Amino acid sequence: MDRIFAANLDEIEEGAFLNKTLGGAKVLLTKVNGQICAVENRCPHLGLPLGKGKICDGAVTCPFHGSSFNLLTGENIDWTNAFIGMPMPGWTHKLIALGKAPKALNTFTVECEGEQVFVNV
């Protein structure tokens, strides 16, 4: 893994993503209850970007299929419950999943030095 400068502390906000490409990886940075976290800008369902996903209660929801993930741990909270942001009935969730089992979101280790934030990618 490479330790790469990502941003200054004041660039990373609670409830919003800072989108960066670091060492070839597409990374989203945000704060959850004051803690900085970095996740891959790629939903593990179909690889679509999460950057425009809704952040709520420390989780991001994929804007395409409704899967949601804990931003600090990457843990999957909910799997494919929507289509292009529109909630769908429970019987459709397996169809939307396209046979893919729930997976965690990739996370990256974050280190702060003074006002600088580094990500290990």
Jmol script that loads the backbone (N, CA, C; Angstrom):
load data "model"
ATOM      1  N   MET A   1       0.829  -1.186   0.000  1.00  0.00           N
ATOM      2  CA  MET A   1       0.000   0.000   0.000  1.00  0.00           C
ATOM      3  C   MET A   1       0.868   1.241   0.000  1.00  0.00           C
ATOM      4  N   ASP A   2       0.349   2.250  -0.684  1.00  0.00           N
ATOM      5  CA  ASP A   2       1.048   3.533  -0.735  1.00  0.00           C
ATOM      6  C   ASP A   2       0.315   4.562   0.109  1.00  0.00           C
ATOM      7  N   ARG A   3       1.061   5.309   0.865  1.00  0.00           N
ATOM      8  CA  ARG A   3       0.508   6.403   1.674  1.00  0.00           C
ATOM      9  C   ARG A   3       0.563   7.657   0.820  1.00  0.00           C
ATOM     10  N   ILE A   4      -0.619   8.227   0.521  1.00  0.00           N
ATOM     11  CA  ILE A   4      -0.710   9.339  -0.422  1.00  0.00           C
ATOM     12  C   ILE A   4      -1.440  10.515   0.225  1.00  0.00           C
ATOM     13  N   PHE A   5      -0.892  11.710   0.021  1.00  0.00           N
ATOM     14  CA  PHE A   5      -1.571  12.920   0.486  1.00  0.00           C
ATOM     15  C   PHE A   5      -2.907  13.026  -0.239  1.00  0.00           C
ATOM     16  N   ALA A   6      -3.992  13.234   0.535  1.00  0.00           N
ATOM     17  CA  ALA A   6      -5.329  13.292  -0.053  1.00  0.00           C
ATOM     18  C   ALA A   6      -5.927  14.692  -0.024  1.00  0.00           C
ATOM     19  N   ALA A   7      -5.787  15.385   1.100  1.00  0.00           N
ATOM     20  CA  ALA A   7      -6.423  16.693   1.252  1.00  0.00           C
ATOM     21  C   ALA A   7      -5.961  17.347   2.540  1.00  0.00           C
ATOM     22  N   ASN A   8      -6.335  18.595   2.690  1.00  0.00           N
ATOM     23  CA  ASN A   8      -6.169  19.274   3.963  1.00  0.00           C
ATOM     24  C   ASN A   8      -7.437  19.055   4.789  1.00  0.00           C
ATOM     25  N   LEU A   9      -7.300  19.065   6.105  1.00  0.00           N
ATOM     26  CA  LEU A   9      -8.433  18.797   6.995  1.00  0.00           C
ATOM     27  C   LEU A   9      -9.650  19.670   6.693  1.00  0.00           C
ATOM     28  N   ASP A  10      -9.423  20.938   6.396  1.00  0.00           N
ATOM     29  CA  ASP A  10     -10.554  21.847   6.186  1.00  0.00           C
ATOM     30  C   ASP A  10     -11.296  21.597   4.873  1.00  0.00           C
ATOM     31  N   GLU A  11     -10.781  20.734   4.008  1.00  0.00           N
ATOM     32  CA  GLU A  11     -11.456  20.396   2.747  1.00  0.00           C
ATOM     33  C   GLU A  11     -12.484  19.272   2.919  1.00  0.00           C
ATOM     34  N   ILE A  12     -12.401  18.554   4.027  1.00  0.00           N
ATOM     35  CA  ILE A  12     -13.263  17.387   4.245  1.00  0.00           C
ATOM     36  C   ILE A  12     -14.381  17.780   5.203  1.00  0.00           C
ATOM     37  N   GLU A  13     -15.626  17.624   4.732  1.00  0.00           N
ATOM     38  CA  GLU A  13     -16.784  18.071   5.501  1.00  0.00           C
ATOM     39  C   GLU A  13     -17.651  16.902   5.946  1.00  0.00           C
ATOM     40  N   GLU A  14     -18.336  17.117   7.042  1.00  0.00           N
ATOM     41  CA  GLU A  14     -19.330  16.168   7.540  1.00  0.00           C
ATOM     42  C   GLU A  14     -20.512  16.153   6.563  1.00  0.00           C
ATOM     43  N   GLY A  15     -20.960  14.970   6.166  1.00  0.00           N
ATOM     44  CA  GLY A  15     -22.150  14.852   5.329  1.00  0.00           C
ATOM     45  C   GLY A  15     -21.963  15.158   3.862  1.00  0.00           C
ATOM     46  N   ALA A  16     -20.723  15.321   3.414  1.00  0.00           N
ATOM     47  CA  ALA A  16     -20.450  15.587   1.998  1.00  0.00           C
ATOM     48  C   ALA A  16     -19.199  14.818   1.589  1.00  0.00           C
ATOM     49  N   PHE A  17     -19.137  14.470   0.318  1.00  0.00           N
ATOM     50  CA  PHE A  17     -17.970  13.742  -0.180  1.00  0.00           C
ATOM     51  C   PHE A  17     -16.978  14.676  -0.848  1.00  0.00           C
ATOM     52  N   LEU A  18     -15.705  14.375  -0.632  1.00  0.00           N
ATOM     53  CA  LEU A  18     -14.618  14.963  -1.400  1.00  0.00           C
ATOM     54  C   LEU A  18     -14.108  13.836  -2.282  1.00  0.00           C
ATOM     55  N   ASN A  19     -14.233  14.004  -3.582  1.00  0.00           N
ATOM     56  CA  ASN A  19     -13.908  12.976  -4.565  1.00  0.00           C
ATOM     57  C   ASN A  19     -12.461  13.153  -5.021  1.00  0.00           C
ATOM     58  N   LYS A  20     -11.649  12.108  -4.880  1.00  0.00           N
ATOM     59  CA  LYS A  20     -10.233  12.170  -5.258  1.00  0.00           C
ATOM     60  C   LYS A  20      -9.836  10.899  -6.001  1.00  0.00           C
ATOM     61  N   THR A  21      -8.825  11.021  -6.853  1.00  0.00           N
ATOM     62  CA  THR A  21      -8.173   9.854  -7.438  1.00  0.00           C
ATOM     63  C   THR A  21      -6.780   9.805  -6.823  1.00  0.00           C
ATOM     64  N   LEU A  22      -6.503   8.720  -6.106  1.00  0.00           N
ATOM     65  CA  LEU A  22      -5.246   8.584  -5.376  1.00  0.00           C
ATOM     66  C   LEU A  22      -4.566   7.287  -5.793  1.00  0.00           C
ATOM     67  N   GLY A  23      -3.418   7.404  -6.426  1.00  0.00           N
ATOM     68  CA  GLY A  23      -2.688   6.210  -6.856  1.00  0.00           C
ATOM     69  C   GLY A  23      -3.515   5.317  -7.767  1.00  0.00           C
ATOM     70  N   GLY A  24      -4.369   5.906  -8.566  1.00  0.00           N
ATOM     71  CA  GLY A  24      -5.212   5.143  -9.485  1.00  0.00           C
ATOM     72  C   GLY A  24      -6.531   4.693  -8.885  1.00  0.00           C
ATOM     73  N   ALA A  25      -6.712   4.861  -7.575  1.00  0.00           N
ATOM     74  CA  ALA A  25      -7.966   4.469  -6.908  1.00  0.00           C
ATOM     75  C   ALA A  25      -8.883   5.675  -6.805  1.00  0.00           C
ATOM     76  N   LYS A  26     -10.164   5.468  -7.087  1.00  0.00           N
ATOM     77  CA  LYS A  26     -11.168   6.524  -6.931  1.00  0.00           C
ATOM     78  C   LYS A  26     -11.679   6.451  -5.496  1.00  0.00           C
ATOM     79  N   VAL A  27     -11.444   7.537  -4.754  1.00  0.00           N
ATOM     80  CA  VAL A  27     -11.680   7.556  -3.313  1.00  0.00           C
ATOM     81  C   VAL A  27     -12.632   8.691  -2.947  1.00  0.00           C
ATOM     82  N   LEU A  28     -13.537   8.398  -2.015  1.00  0.00           N
ATOM     83  CA  LEU A  28     -14.420   9.410  -1.437  1.00  0.00           C
ATOM     84  C   LEU A  28     -14.011   9.627   0.013  1.00  0.00           C
ATOM     85  N   LEU A  29     -13.802  10.883   0.383  1.00  0.00           N
ATOM     86  CA  LEU A  29     -13.472  11.228   1.759  1.00  0.00           C
ATOM     87  C   LEU A  29     -14.624  12.006   2.366  1.00  0.00           C
ATOM     88  N   THR A  30     -14.905  11.758   3.629  1.00  0.00           N
ATOM     89  CA  THR A  30     -15.924  12.491   4.364  1.00  0.00           C
ATOM     90  C   THR A  30     -15.630  12.372   5.845  1.00  0.00           C
ATOM     91  N   LYS A  31     -16.430  13.054   6.647  1.00  0.00           N
ATOM     92  CA  LYS A  31     -16.345  12.927   8.104  1.00  0.00           C
ATOM     93  C   LYS A  31     -17.645  12.316   8.601  1.00  0.00           C
ATOM     94  N   VAL A  32     -17.514  11.395   9.560  1.00  0.00           N
ATOM     95  CA  VAL A  32     -18.657  10.803  10.243  1.00  0.00           C
ATOM     96  C   VAL A  32     -18.447  11.059  11.731  1.00  0.00           C
ATOM     97  N   ASN A  33     -19.296  11.887  12.304  1.00  0.00           N
ATOM     98  CA  ASN A  33     -19.163  12.279  13.710  1.00  0.00           C
ATOM     99  C   ASN A  33     -17.758  12.775  14.022  1.00  0.00           C
ATOM    100  N   GLY A  34     -17.201  13.565  13.101  1.00  0.00           N
ATOM    101  CA  GLY A  34     -15.872  14.142  13.281  1.00  0.00           C
ATOM    102  C   GLY A  34     -14.723  13.249  12.877  1.00  0.00           C
ATOM    103  N   GLN A  35     -14.981  11.987  12.594  1.00  0.00           N
ATOM    104  CA  GLN A  35     -13.930  11.047  12.203  1.00  0.00           C
ATOM    105  C   GLN A  35     -13.827  10.993  10.676  1.00  0.00           C
ATOM    106  N   ILE A  36     -12.628  11.173  10.156  1.00  0.00           N
ATOM    107  CA  ILE A  36     -12.423  11.135   8.710  1.00  0.00           C
ATOM    108  C   ILE A  36     -12.394   9.692   8.235  1.00  0.00           C
ATOM    109  N   CYS A  37     -13.081   9.448   7.134  1.00  0.00           N
ATOM    110  CA  CYS A  37     -13.058   8.110   6.548  1.00  0.00           C
ATOM    111  C   CYS A  37     -12.877   8.227   5.041  1.00  0.00           C
ATOM    112  N   ALA A  38     -12.381   7.150   4.459  1.00  0.00           N
ATOM    113  CA  ALA A  38     -12.142   7.087   3.019  1.00  0.00           C
ATOM    114  C   ALA A  38     -12.666   5.749   2.512  1.00  0.00           C
ATOM    115  N   VAL A  39     -13.490   5.807   1.459  1.00  0.00           N
ATOM    116  CA  VAL A  39     -14.071   4.606   0.860  1.00  0.00           C
ATOM    117  C   VAL A  39     -13.870   4.660  -0.646  1.00  0.00           C
ATOM    118  N   GLU A  40     -13.949   3.488  -1.241  1.00  0.00           N
ATOM    119  CA  GLU A  40     -13.840   3.420  -2.695  1.00  0.00           C
ATOM    120  C   GLU A  40     -15.101   3.993  -3.323  1.00  0.00           C
ATOM    121  N   ASN A  41     -14.931   4.793  -4.365  1.00  0.00           N
ATOM    122  CA  ASN A  41     -16.067   5.383  -5.081  1.00  0.00           C
ATOM    123  C   ASN A  41     -16.592   4.377  -6.099  1.00  0.00           C
ATOM    124  N   ARG A  42     -17.015   3.236  -5.570  1.00  0.00           N
ATOM    125  CA  ARG A  42     -17.475   2.141  -6.426  1.00  0.00           C
ATOM    126  C   ARG A  42     -18.365   1.225  -5.600  1.00  0.00           C
ATOM    127  N   CYS A  43     -19.637   1.181  -5.947  1.00  0.00           N
ATOM    128  CA  CYS A  43     -20.552   0.293  -5.235  1.00  0.00           C
ATOM    129  C   CYS A  43     -20.185  -1.150  -5.564  1.00  0.00           C
ATOM    130  N   PRO A  44     -20.082  -2.014  -4.564  1.00  0.00           N
ATOM    131  CA  PRO A  44     -19.706  -3.403  -4.835  1.00  0.00           C
ATOM    132  C   PRO A  44     -20.779  -4.210  -5.573  1.00  0.00           C
ATOM    133  N   HIS A  45     -21.960  -3.653  -5.748  1.00  0.00           N
ATOM    134  CA  HIS A  45     -23.019  -4.363  -6.475  1.00  0.00           C
ATOM    135  C   HIS A  45     -22.684  -4.443  -7.962  1.00  0.00           C
ATOM    136  N   LEU A  46     -22.595  -3.295  -8.643  1.00  0.00           N
ATOM    137  CA  LEU A  46     -22.288  -3.282 -10.079  1.00  0.00           C
ATOM    138  C   LEU A  46     -21.125  -2.360 -10.436  1.00  0.00           C
ATOM    139  N   GLY A  47     -20.436  -1.835  -9.439  1.00  0.00           N
ATOM    140  CA  GLY A  47     -19.283  -0.985  -9.706  1.00  0.00           C
ATOM    141  C   GLY A  47     -19.628   0.444 -10.068  1.00  0.00           C
ATOM    142  N   LEU A  48     -20.866   0.846  -9.868  1.00  0.00           N
ATOM    143  CA  LEU A  48     -21.276   2.209 -10.193  1.00  0.00           C
ATOM    144  C   LEU A  48     -20.792   3.173  -9.108  1.00  0.00           C
ATOM    145  N   PRO A  49     -20.582   4.457  -9.466  1.00  0.00           N
ATOM    146  CA  PRO A  49     -20.029   5.411  -8.503  1.00  0.00           C
ATOM    147  C   PRO A  49     -20.998   5.749  -7.375  1.00  0.00           C
ATOM    148  N   LEU A  50     -20.435   5.947  -6.183  1.00  0.00           N
ATOM    149  CA  LEU A  50     -21.218   6.292  -4.991  1.00  0.00           C
ATOM    150  C   LEU A  50     -21.164   7.780  -4.659  1.00  0.00           C
ATOM    151  N   GLY A  51     -20.387   8.542  -5.399  1.00  0.00           N
ATOM    152  CA  GLY A  51     -20.151   9.951  -5.074  1.00  0.00           C
ATOM    153  C   GLY A  51     -21.390  10.806  -4.971  1.00  0.00           C
ATOM    154  N   LYS A  52     -22.447  10.456  -5.670  1.00  0.00           N
ATOM    155  CA  LYS A  52     -23.691  11.222  -5.591  1.00  0.00           C
ATOM    156  C   LYS A  52     -24.698  10.554  -4.660  1.00  0.00           C
ATOM    157  N   GLY A  53     -24.235   9.550  -3.930  1.00  0.00           N
ATOM    158  CA  GLY A  53     -25.102   8.855  -2.983  1.00  0.00           C
ATOM    159  C   GLY A  53     -25.428   9.721  -1.785  1.00  0.00           C
ATOM    160  N   LYS A  54     -26.547   9.419  -1.148  1.00  0.00           N
ATOM    161  CA  LYS A  54     -26.997  10.153   0.025  1.00  0.00           C
ATOM    162  C   LYS A  54     -26.254   9.653   1.262  1.00  0.00           C
ATOM    163  N   ILE A  55     -25.758  10.599   2.075  1.00  0.00           N
ATOM    164  CA  ILE A  55     -25.096  10.279   3.332  1.00  0.00           C
ATOM    165  C   ILE A  55     -26.086  10.565   4.455  1.00  0.00           C
ATOM    166  N   CYS A  56     -26.318   9.566   5.298  1.00  0.00           N
ATOM    167  CA  CYS A  56     -27.236   9.738   6.420  1.00  0.00           C
ATOM    168  C   CYS A  56     -26.827   8.791   7.551  1.00  0.00           C
ATOM    169  N   ASP A  57     -26.708   9.304   8.751  1.00  0.00           N
ATOM    170  CA  ASP A  57     -26.379   8.503   9.929  1.00  0.00           C
ATOM    171  C   ASP A  57     -25.140   7.636   9.736  1.00  0.00           C
ATOM    172  N   GLY A  58     -24.094   8.205   9.131  1.00  0.00           N
ATOM    173  CA  GLY A  58     -22.833   7.490   8.975  1.00  0.00           C
ATOM    174  C   GLY A  58     -22.821   6.442   7.885  1.00  0.00           C
ATOM    175  N   ALA A  59     -23.809   6.489   6.999  1.00  0.00           N
ATOM    176  CA  ALA A  59     -23.882   5.512   5.908  1.00  0.00           C
ATOM    177  C   ALA A  59     -24.113   6.236   4.585  1.00  0.00           C
ATOM    178  N   VAL A  60     -23.714   5.586   3.507  1.00  0.00           N
ATOM    179  CA  VAL A  60     -23.992   6.092   2.161  1.00  0.00           C
ATOM    180  C   VAL A  60     -24.930   5.114   1.483  1.00  0.00           C
ATOM    181  N   THR A  61     -25.881   5.661   0.727  1.00  0.00           N
ATOM    182  CA  THR A  61     -26.814   4.847  -0.045  1.00  0.00           C
ATOM    183  C   THR A  61     -26.522   5.045  -1.522  1.00  0.00           C
ATOM    184  N   CYS A  62     -26.323   3.948  -2.223  1.00  0.00           N
ATOM    185  CA  CYS A  62     -26.045   3.994  -3.656  1.00  0.00           C
ATOM    186  C   CYS A  62     -27.234   4.643  -4.376  1.00  0.00           C
ATOM    187  N   PRO A  63     -26.982   5.648  -5.227  1.00  0.00           N
ATOM    188  CA  PRO A  63     -28.078   6.322  -5.909  1.00  0.00           C
ATOM    189  C   PRO A  63     -28.728   5.471  -7.002  1.00  0.00           C
ATOM    190  N   PHE A  64     -28.138   4.354  -7.348  1.00  0.00           N
ATOM    191  CA  PHE A  64     -28.649   3.539  -8.448  1.00  0.00           C
ATOM    192  C   PHE A  64     -29.546   2.393  -7.986  1.00  0.00           C
ATOM    193  N   HIS A  65     -29.100   1.624  -6.987  1.00  0.00           N
ATOM    194  CA  HIS A  65     -29.858   0.438  -6.579  1.00  0.00           C
ATOM    195  C   HIS A  65     -30.160   0.373  -5.088  1.00  0.00           C
ATOM    196  N   GLY A  66     -29.877   1.450  -4.347  1.00  0.00           N
ATOM    197  CA  GLY A  66     -30.297   1.546  -2.965  1.00  0.00           C
ATOM    198  C   GLY A  66     -29.486   0.788  -1.937  1.00  0.00           C
ATOM    199  N   SER A  67     -28.413   0.126  -2.346  1.00  0.00           N
ATOM    200  CA  SER A  67     -27.572  -0.547  -1.353  1.00  0.00           C
ATOM    201  C   SER A  67     -26.959   0.515  -0.445  1.00  0.00           C
ATOM    202  N   SER A  68     -26.834   0.207   0.844  1.00  0.00           N
ATOM    203  CA  SER A  68     -26.230   1.176   1.753  1.00  0.00           C
ATOM    204  C   SER A  68     -25.108   0.528   2.552  1.00  0.00           C
ATOM    205  N   PHE A  69     -24.145   1.386   2.938  1.00  0.00           N
ATOM    206  CA  PHE A  69     -22.912   0.908   3.553  1.00  0.00           C
ATOM    207  C   PHE A  69     -22.480   1.851   4.661  1.00  0.00           C
ATOM    208  N   ASN A  70     -21.968   1.274   5.757  1.00  0.00           N
ATOM    209  CA  ASN A  70     -21.386   2.035   6.843  1.00  0.00           C
ATOM    210  C   ASN A  70     -20.101   2.669   6.318  1.00  0.00           C
ATOM    211  N   LEU A  71     -19.974   3.982   6.443  1.00  0.00           N
ATOM    212  CA  LEU A  71     -18.807   4.679   5.898  1.00  0.00           C
ATOM    213  C   LEU A  71     -17.529   4.440   6.691  1.00  0.00           C
ATOM    214  N   LEU A  72     -17.636   4.092   7.955  1.00  0.00           N
ATOM    215  CA  LEU A  72     -16.440   3.849   8.758  1.00  0.00           C
ATOM    216  C   LEU A  72     -15.906   2.434   8.591  1.00  0.00           C
ATOM    217  N   THR A  73     -16.798   1.461   8.437  1.00  0.00           N
ATOM    218  CA  THR A  73     -16.369   0.058   8.381  1.00  0.00           C
ATOM    219  C   THR A  73     -16.529  -0.580   7.003  1.00  0.00           C
ATOM    220  N   GLY A  74     -17.370   0.013   6.158  1.00  0.00           N
ATOM    221  CA  GLY A  74     -17.670  -0.569   4.850  1.00  0.00           C
ATOM    222  C   GLY A  74     -18.771  -1.611   4.898  1.00  0.00           C
ATOM    223  N   GLU A  75     -19.231  -1.974   6.105  1.00  0.00           N
ATOM    224  CA  GLU A  75     -20.234  -3.015   6.273  1.00  0.00           C
ATOM    225  C   GLU A  75     -21.493  -2.715   5.452  1.00  0.00           C
ATOM    226  N   ASN A  76     -22.005  -3.748   4.780  1.00  0.00           N
ATOM    227  CA  ASN A  76     -23.257  -3.619   4.045  1.00  0.00           C
ATOM    228  C   ASN A  76     -24.413  -3.570   5.028  1.00  0.00           C
ATOM    229  N   ILE A  77     -25.274  -2.550   4.897  1.00  0.00           N
ATOM    230  CA  ILE A  77     -26.428  -2.374   5.776  1.00  0.00           C
ATOM    231  C   ILE A  77     -27.699  -2.851   5.077  1.00  0.00           C
ATOM    232  N   ASP A  78     -27.823  -2.543   3.803  1.00  0.00           N
ATOM    233  CA  ASP A  78     -28.989  -2.940   3.013  1.00  0.00           C
ATOM    234  C   ASP A  78     -28.502  -3.215   1.598  1.00  0.00           C
ATOM    235  N   TRP A  79     -29.160  -4.117   0.893  1.00  0.00           N
ATOM    236  CA  TRP A  79     -28.681  -4.561  -0.422  1.00  0.00           C
ATOM    237  C   TRP A  79     -29.802  -4.429  -1.451  1.00  0.00           C
ATOM    238  N   THR A  80     -29.567  -3.682  -2.468  1.00  0.00           N
ATOM    239  CA  THR A  80     -30.416  -3.530  -3.657  1.00  0.00           C
ATOM    240  C   THR A  80     -31.907  -3.469  -3.367  1.00  0.00           C
ATOM    241  N   ASN A  81     -32.350  -2.311  -2.894  1.00  0.00           N
ATOM    242  CA  ASN A  81     -33.770  -2.151  -2.599  1.00  0.00           C
ATOM    243  C   ASN A  81     -34.440  -1.061  -3.428  1.00  0.00           C
ATOM    244  N   ALA A  82     -33.725  -0.557  -4.454  1.00  0.00           N
ATOM    245  CA  ALA A  82     -34.264   0.528  -5.272  1.00  0.00           C
ATOM    246  C   ALA A  82     -33.763   0.393  -6.703  1.00  0.00           C
ATOM    247  N   PHE A  83     -34.387   1.144  -7.582  1.00  0.00           N
ATOM    248  CA  PHE A  83     -33.938   1.201  -8.975  1.00  0.00           C
ATOM    249  C   PHE A  83     -33.877   2.663  -9.371  1.00  0.00           C
ATOM    250  N   ILE A  84     -32.674   3.130  -9.669  1.00  0.00           N
ATOM    251  CA  ILE A  84     -32.398   4.527  -9.992  1.00  0.00           C
ATOM    252  C   ILE A  84     -33.020   5.460  -8.949  1.00  0.00           C
ATOM    253  N   GLY A  85     -32.827   5.100  -7.693  1.00  0.00           N
ATOM    254  CA  GLY A  85     -33.266   5.934  -6.592  1.00  0.00           C
ATOM    255  C   GLY A  85     -34.715   5.762  -6.172  1.00  0.00           C
ATOM    256  N   MET A  86     -35.501   4.989  -6.902  1.00  0.00           N
ATOM    257  CA  MET A  86     -36.907   4.782  -6.540  1.00  0.00           C
ATOM    258  C   MET A  86     -37.033   3.492  -5.739  1.00  0.00           C
ATOM    259  N   PRO A  87     -37.546   3.572  -4.498  1.00  0.00           N
ATOM    260  CA  PRO A  87     -37.719   2.357  -3.687  1.00  0.00           C
ATOM    261  C   PRO A  87     -38.605   1.344  -4.405  1.00  0.00           C
ATOM    262  N   MET A  88     -38.253   0.079  -4.277  1.00  0.00           N
ATOM    263  CA  MET A  88     -38.986  -0.992  -4.940  1.00  0.00           C
ATOM    264  C   MET A  88     -39.526  -1.967  -3.888  1.00  0.00           C
ATOM    265  N   PRO A  89     -40.609  -2.673  -4.226  1.00  0.00           N
ATOM    266  CA  PRO A  89     -41.164  -3.642  -3.273  1.00  0.00           C
ATOM    267  C   PRO A  89     -40.181  -4.775  -2.992  1.00  0.00           C
ATOM    268  N   GLY A  90     -40.315  -5.377  -1.816  1.00  0.00           N
ATOM    269  CA  GLY A  90     -39.396  -6.422  -1.370  1.00  0.00           C
ATOM    270  C   GLY A  90     -39.206  -7.562  -2.340  1.00  0.00           C
ATOM    271  N   TRP A  91     -40.250  -7.964  -3.044  1.00  0.00           N
ATOM    272  CA  TRP A  91     -40.132  -9.112  -3.946  1.00  0.00           C
ATOM    273  C   TRP A  91     -39.199  -8.831  -5.122  1.00  0.00           C
ATOM    274  N   THR A  92     -38.884  -7.558  -5.408  1.00  0.00           N
ATOM    275  CA  THR A  92     -38.001  -7.224  -6.532  1.00  0.00           C
ATOM    276  C   THR A  92     -36.529  -7.171  -6.141  1.00  0.00           C
ATOM    277  N   HIS A  93     -36.224  -7.160  -4.846  1.00  0.00           N
ATOM    278  CA  HIS A  93     -34.846  -6.941  -4.400  1.00  0.00           C
ATOM    279  C   HIS A  93     -33.875  -7.976  -4.961  1.00  0.00           C
ATOM    280  N   LYS A  94     -34.272  -9.238  -5.011  1.00  0.00           N
ATOM    281  CA  LYS A  94     -33.383 -10.270  -5.557  1.00  0.00           C
ATOM    282  C   LYS A  94     -33.192 -10.086  -7.060  1.00  0.00           C
ATOM    283  N   LEU A  95     -34.227  -9.611  -7.750  1.00  0.00           N
ATOM    284  CA  LEU A  95     -34.101  -9.341  -9.182  1.00  0.00           C
ATOM    285  C   LEU A  95     -33.104  -8.211  -9.431  1.00  0.00           C
ATOM    286  N   ILE A  96     -33.213  -7.147  -8.640  1.00  0.00           N
ATOM    287  CA  ILE A  96     -32.308  -6.004  -8.785  1.00  0.00           C
ATOM    288  C   ILE A  96     -30.872  -6.418  -8.469  1.00  0.00           C
ATOM    289  N   ALA A  97     -30.692  -7.343  -7.539  1.00  0.00           N
ATOM    290  CA  ALA A  97     -29.344  -7.799  -7.158  1.00  0.00           C
ATOM    291  C   ALA A  97     -28.652  -8.565  -8.280  1.00  0.00           C
ATOM    292  N   LEU A  98     -29.424  -9.060  -9.238  1.00  0.00           N
ATOM    293  CA  LEU A  98     -28.861  -9.814 -10.365  1.00  0.00           C
ATOM    294  C   LEU A  98     -28.027 -11.006  -9.916  1.00  0.00           C
ATOM    295  N   GLY A  99     -28.457 -11.652  -8.839  1.00  0.00           N
ATOM    296  CA  GLY A  99     -27.770 -12.839  -8.349  1.00  0.00           C
ATOM    297  C   GLY A  99     -26.522 -12.558  -7.534  1.00  0.00           C
ATOM    298  N   LYS A 100     -26.218 -11.296  -7.305  1.00  0.00           N
ATOM    299  CA  LYS A 100     -25.015 -10.953  -6.541  1.00  0.00           C
ATOM    300  C   LYS A 100     -25.330 -10.889  -5.051  1.00  0.00           C
ATOM    301  N   ALA A 101     -24.504 -11.564  -4.271  1.00  0.00           N
ATOM    302  CA  ALA A 101     -24.657 -11.567  -2.815  1.00  0.00           C
ATOM    303  C   ALA A 101     -24.162 -10.243  -2.242  1.00  0.00           C
ATOM    304  N   PRO A 102     -24.716  -9.815  -1.111  1.00  0.00           N
ATOM    305  CA  PRO A 102     -24.252  -8.575  -0.471  1.00  0.00           C
ATOM    306  C   PRO A 102     -22.755  -8.618  -0.182  1.00  0.00           C
ATOM    307  N   LYS A 103     -22.106  -7.487  -0.431  1.00  0.00           N
ATOM    308  CA  LYS A 103     -20.671  -7.337  -0.175  1.00  0.00           C
ATOM    309  C   LYS A 103     -20.441  -6.034   0.572  1.00  0.00           C
ATOM    310  N   ALA A 104     -19.317  -5.975   1.261  1.00  0.00           N
ATOM    311  CA  ALA A 104     -18.912  -4.751   1.950  1.00  0.00           C
ATOM    312  C   ALA A 104     -18.276  -3.774   0.965  1.00  0.00           C
ATOM    313  N   LEU A 105     -18.326  -2.518   1.319  1.00  0.00           N
ATOM    314  CA  LEU A 105     -17.678  -1.450   0.563  1.00  0.00           C
ATOM    315  C   LEU A 105     -16.201  -1.408   0.954  1.00  0.00           C
ATOM    316  N   ASN A 106     -15.318  -1.240  -0.023  1.00  0.00           N
ATOM    317  CA  ASN A 106     -13.891  -1.146   0.276  1.00  0.00           C
ATOM    318  C   ASN A 106     -13.594   0.163   1.004  1.00  0.00           C
ATOM    319  N   THR A 107     -12.834   0.059   2.081  1.00  0.00           N
ATOM    320  CA  THR A 107     -12.418   1.233   2.853  1.00  0.00           C
ATOM    321  C   THR A 107     -10.895   1.345   2.819  1.00  0.00           C
ATOM    322  N   PHE A 108     -10.412   2.539   3.131  1.00  0.00           N
ATOM    323  CA  PHE A 108      -8.976   2.790   3.159  1.00  0.00           C
ATOM    324  C   PHE A 108      -8.603   3.374   4.511  1.00  0.00           C
ATOM    325  N   THR A 109      -7.397   3.065   4.968  1.00  0.00           N
ATOM    326  CA  THR A 109      -6.893   3.619   6.218  1.00  0.00           C
ATOM    327  C   THR A 109      -6.519   5.080   6.013  1.00  0.00           C
ATOM    328  N   VAL A 110      -6.925   5.913   6.967  1.00  0.00           N
ATOM    329  CA  VAL A 110      -6.669   7.352   6.916  1.00  0.00           C
ATOM    330  C   VAL A 110      -5.723   7.721   8.050  1.00  0.00           C
ATOM    331  N   GLU A 111      -4.752   8.583   7.746  1.00  0.00           N
ATOM    332  CA  GLU A 111      -3.825   9.093   8.761  1.00  0.00           C
ATOM    333  C   GLU A 111      -3.769  10.606   8.639  1.00  0.00           C
ATOM    334  N   CYS A 112      -3.763  11.282   9.782  1.00  0.00           N
ATOM    335  CA  CYS A 112      -3.666  12.740   9.791  1.00  0.00           C
ATOM    336  C   CYS A 112      -2.333  13.163  10.406  1.00  0.00           C
ATOM    337  N   GLU A 113      -1.714  14.138   9.776  1.00  0.00           N
ATOM    338  CA  GLU A 113      -0.488  14.759  10.304  1.00  0.00           C
ATOM    339  C   GLU A 113      -0.697  16.247  10.255  1.00  0.00           C
ATOM    340  N   GLY A 114      -0.885  16.839  11.405  1.00  0.00           N
ATOM    341  CA  GLY A 114      -1.183  18.282  11.442  1.00  0.00           C
ATOM    342  C   GLY A 114      -2.485  18.524  10.713  1.00  0.00           C
ATOM    343  N   GLU A 115      -2.441  19.343   9.697  1.00  0.00           N
ATOM    344  CA  GLU A 115      -3.637  19.698   8.906  1.00  0.00           C
ATOM    345  C   GLU A 115      -3.727  18.864   7.637  1.00  0.00           C
ATOM    346  N   GLN A 116      -2.835  17.898   7.443  1.00  0.00           N
ATOM    347  CA  GLN A 116      -2.827  17.102   6.217  1.00  0.00           C
ATOM    348  C   GLN A 116      -3.424  15.717   6.468  1.00  0.00           C
ATOM    349  N   VAL A 117      -4.169  15.237   5.452  1.00  0.00           N
ATOM    350  CA  VAL A 117      -4.802  13.917   5.512  1.00  0.00           C
ATOM    351  C   VAL A 117      -4.145  13.039   4.464  1.00  0.00           C
ATOM    352  N   PHE A 118      -3.752  11.842   4.891  1.00  0.00           N
ATOM    353  CA  PHE A 118      -3.129  10.852   4.007  1.00  0.00           C
ATOM    354  C   PHE A 118      -3.997   9.612   3.975  1.00  0.00           C
ATOM    355  N   VAL A 119      -4.041   8.957   2.820  1.00  0.00           N
ATOM    356  CA  VAL A 119      -4.811   7.730   2.650  1.00  0.00           C
ATOM    357  C   VAL A 119      -3.876   6.637   2.176  1.00  0.00           C
ATOM    358  N   ASN A 120      -4.015   5.448   2.752  1.00  0.00           N
ATOM    359  CA  ASN A 120      -3.224   4.298   2.318  1.00  0.00           C
ATOM    360  C   ASN A 120      -4.031   3.537   1.254  1.00  0.00           C
ATOM    361  N   VAL A 121      -3.544   3.613   0.024  1.00  0.00           N
ATOM    362  CA  VAL A 121      -4.237   2.932  -1.092  1.00  0.00           C
ATOM    363  C   VAL A 121      -3.325   1.888  -1.711  1.00  0.00           C
TER     364      VAL A 121
END
end "model"
wireframe off; spacefill off
backbone 0.3
color backbone group
